[in-house]
């Protein structure tokens, strides 16, 4: 039994993302300059995309953001940093700490999100204190990160 409606909502969002990833259907936007996007309007960057209603819902909920122009670019691959930032917003994580990653200077748009993910314990990087934030995320990595957040056993 879940403790609250908010907790159930997070589980549902995580379950939907996990299901889409496992089905090979989740294509999320790249988002350079993520901090500047806060006021950008929603656009898909393409017409008549099958995922528009879902992406619009996640955009409206503040879980996903587009690029600097607000374009969701649904057919681009997602980076490790982008996915971690989506997870943090979806689950409401906000507490950050020391940055343990050698390849994150601390001034990048994703630096705080990686620190938050590390503090939450669901993201440990790729080994040898490296986060590889701009590398594309594999489905395997995405499912692992989601399952850690949903407390699902491997």
N, C-alpha and C positions, 0 to 999 in steps of 0.2 A: 504494500500500500504506500503510495506517495504521500509526502507530507503536505503538499499544497498544490494549488492549480498552477502556480508558476513552475514548480518542479515538474509537474506533468507536461507543461508546455515545452520545457527544455528537453525532456525525454522524447517528446513527439518530434521536435525539430531535429534532434540528433538522429532519431530513427529514420526520418525522411531522408536526411543527408546520407546516412549510412546505406540505406536501400538504393538510392540513386547511384552512389558510388559503386556499390557491388554490381549493379546492373550495367555499369559502364555508361551511364547517361548524364553524369554531372560534369558539366564544363563551366567553369567559373571564370570571372574576368581577371585580367592582370590589372594591377592598380598602382602604377608609378605615381608618386606624389599623393599618396592616400590622404594625407592630412588636409590638402586643399580641396578635397572632394565633398566635404561636409555640406556645402550649400549647393552643389551641382544637382540639377534636375535629373530625374530618371530617364534614360534612353537605352534602348537595347543595342544600338550600333548596327543593327540589322533588322530587316522587316520580316514579319510573320514567323517569328521563331517559336517553336513548340514550348519553350520554357519561360516565355515572357510572363505569364500570370504568376508563376512560382517565384521568379526572380523579383518581380514587382512586390510581391508580398514580403519577401525577405528584405528588400530595400526599404519598404514602408515601415517595417519593424525595427529598422536600424541595424540589422544583422549583416547585410551586404552593402557594399558601396561600389560604384563604378570607377572608371578612371578619372582623370582630372576634369573631363568634360561631362562626367556622369554616365558615360557609355558602359554598359554591362559587358559587352564583348563576349557573349556566351560561348563562342566557339574556340576561344583561346584556352590554353592550359593554365592551371593555377600554380603559383609558387608556394613554397613552404611557408613563407612569411604571410602571404595573403590568407592561406587556409587557417593558420594559427590566429590571425586577427579576427576571422569570422567565428571561430570557435570561442574565443574570448568574449565577443559580443553576444553570441547565442546563449552562452552559459552564465553571462554576467560577471565574468572574472575581471577584477580591477587592481588587485594587489600585486605590485611589482617588487623587485629586489635587485640585488647585484647581478650584473650581466656576466655570465660565465663564458661567453663565446668570443673567441679570438677574432672572428670575422665580422663582428658587429661592433662598430665604433661607439655607438650610442646616440648618434645624431640622425640616423636614418629613420624614415617614417615608421618602420616596423620594430625598432629597437625596444620600445616599451612593451609591445605585444609579445615579443620573444621572451623578455624578462618575466612577464606575467605568466606565460605558459610554462616556463621553467619553474617558477615558484609554485604553481599549481601542481606540478609533478607529472604533467602529461606530455611534456616535450623536453627531451634531453639532448637534442641535436643529432649530429651524424657521427659523432665520435671525435676524440682528441680535442674536445672543447670547441668544436666547429658546429655552426648552425646551418650553413649553406642556405641562407634565407631566400636567395633568388633562384635556386634550383627548382625545377618542376617537381611537384608532388606526385608520387605514384599512388595508384588506388590502394595498394597494400599499406602505404604509410598513412593515407587518409583514414582508412578503416581502423588502423591501429590507434590513431589519435582519437577518433570518435569513440571507440570501445573503451579506451582508458577513461574518457569523460563520462561515459554512461555506466561505468563500473561493470562492464561485461567481462566475463572470464574468457580467456583465449582458448 
